[in-house]
Amino acid sequence: MALLARNDKFHEASAEAVANIEAPLITCEAVIAESCYLLRNIPGAPEAILENVIQGIFQIPFQLSREAAGVRTVLRKYQDHAIDLADACLIHLANEFQTGDILTVDGDFRVYRWARNRAFHILPEE
């Protein structure tokens, strides 16, 4: 959201972080849907998100129907943090791809862990 919302306080740091990351970026449909919803009032933002999917910048190697049991495990682990589906899917993806690098301004990822108890490396860095 911060990347496309120029008035967001994290916009500049997010844009700089993305400029230093090599595409593709791995994500899931829950994140795409949530982003399109949150940015629906910014003209062209949902379309820009989908254009990144079309161009292969955002890749979605995740299918919830195949990964539902693993995502459910993550949801249960963090049920006291009111975790949402998109965050649970991203944690599951971190485990699957064996990386804790994540582009987010969501502070919950300071609490969440991947690979049992490994902290995420959050971009943009503060």
C-alpha positions as CSV (number, residue, x, y, z in Angstrom):
1,M,0.0,0.0,0.0
2,A,2.8,2.4,0.9
3,L,4.4,1.9,-2.4
4,L,1.5,3.2,-4.4
5,A,0.1,5.7,-2.0
6,R,2.5,8.7,-2.5
7,N,1.1,10.4,0.6
8,D,1.9,7.4,2.9
9,K,4.6,8.1,5.4
10,F,6.4,4.9,4.3
11,H,6.2,5.6,0.6
12,E,9.7,6.9,0.0
13,A,11.3,4.1,2.1
14,S,9.2,1.4,0.4
15,A,10.0,2.8,-3.1
16,E,13.7,2.8,-2.3
17,A,13.5,-0.8,-0.9
18,V,11.8,-2.0,-4.1
19,A,14.4,-0.3,-6.3
20,N,17.0,-2.4,-4.5
21,I,15.2,-5.8,-4.8
22,E,15.5,-8.0,-7.8
23,A,12.2,-9.1,-9.3
24,P,10.2,-11.3,-9.1
25,L,8.5,-10.7,-5.8
26,I,6.8,-13.8,-4.4
27,T,3.3,-13.2,-2.9
28,C,-0.1,-14.8,-2.7
29,E,-3.6,-14.0,-3.9
30,A,-4.8,-13.0,-0.4
31,V,-2.2,-10.2,-0.4
32,I,-3.1,-9.1,-3.9
33,A,-6.8,-9.0,-2.9
34,E,-6.1,-7.1,0.3
35,S,-3.9,-4.6,-1.5
36,C,-6.5,-3.9,-4.2
37,Y,-9.1,-3.4,-1.5
38,L,-7.0,-1.1,0.7
39,L,-6.0,1.0,-2.4
40,R,-9.4,1.0,-4.1
41,N,-9.7,4.8,-3.5
42,I,-6.5,5.7,-5.2
43,P,-7.2,6.0,-9.0
44,G,-5.4,3.3,-10.9
45,A,-3.8,1.6,-7.9
46,P,-5.7,-1.8,-8.2
47,E,-4.9,-1.8,-11.9
48,A,-1.2,-1.1,-11.2
49,I,-1.1,-4.1,-8.7
50,L,-2.7,-6.4,-11.3
51,E,-0.3,-5.1,-14.0
52,N,2.6,-6.1,-11.8
53,V,1.1,-9.6,-11.7
54,I,0.6,-9.6,-15.5
55,Q,4.3,-8.5,-16.0
56,G,5.5,-11.2,-13.6
57,I,6.9,-8.8,-11.1
58,F,4.6,-10.2,-8.5
59,Q,4.6,-14.0,-8.8
60,I,2.0,-16.2,-7.1
61,P,3.3,-19.7,-6.7
62,F,0.8,-20.4,-3.9
63,Q,-2.6,-22.1,-4.2
64,L,-4.7,-22.0,-1.0
65,S,-6.5,-25.2,-1.9
66,R,-3.2,-27.1,-1.8
67,E,-1.7,-25.2,1.2
68,A,-4.8,-24.8,3.4
69,A,-3.6,-27.2,6.1
70,G,-0.3,-25.3,6.6
71,V,-2.0,-21.9,6.6
72,R,-4.5,-23.2,9.1
73,T,-1.6,-24.2,11.4
74,V,-0.2,-20.6,11.1
75,L,-3.6,-19.1,11.9
76,R,-3.9,-21.3,15.0
77,K,-0.4,-20.4,16.1
78,Y,-1.1,-16.7,16.0
79,Q,-4.8,-16.7,16.9
80,D,-4.1,-14.5,19.9
81,H,-2.6,-11.8,17.6
82,A,-5.7,-11.6,15.4
83,I,-3.7,-12.7,12.3
84,D,-5.4,-12.3,9.0
85,L,-5.3,-14.7,6.1
86,A,-2.8,-12.7,4.0
87,D,-0.3,-12.6,6.8
88,A,-0.7,-16.3,7.5
89,C,-0.2,-17.1,3.8
90,L,3.0,-15.0,3.8
91,I,4.4,-16.8,6.8
92,H,3.6,-20.1,5.1
93,L,5.4,-18.9,1.9
94,A,8.5,-17.9,4.0
95,N,8.6,-21.4,5.3
96,E,8.1,-22.9,1.8
97,F,10.8,-20.7,0.2
98,Q,13.1,-20.7,3.2
99,T,13.5,-16.9,3.4
100,G,12.5,-14.4,6.0
101,D,12.9,-11.4,3.7
102,I,9.6,-9.6,3.6
103,L,8.6,-6.2,2.1
104,T,6.0,-4.9,4.5
105,V,5.2,-2.0,6.8
106,D,3.0,-4.3,8.9
107,G,4.4,-4.2,12.4
108,D,2.9,-7.7,13.2
109,F,5.9,-9.2,11.3
110,R,8.1,-8.2,14.2
111,V,6.1,-10.7,16.3
112,Y,5.6,-13.4,13.7
113,R,8.2,-16.0,13.1
114,W,9.1,-18.3,10.3
115,A,10.9,-21.7,10.3
116,R,9.7,-22.2,13.9
117,N,11.4,-19.3,15.6
118,R,13.3,-17.2,13.1
119,A,12.6,-13.4,12.9
120,F,11.7,-11.8,9.6
121,H,14.1,-9.5,7.9
122,I,11.7,-6.6,7.2
123,L,12.1,-4.2,4.3
124,P,12.1,-1.3,4.2
125,E,14.5,-1.2,7.2
126,E,13.9,1.4,9.8
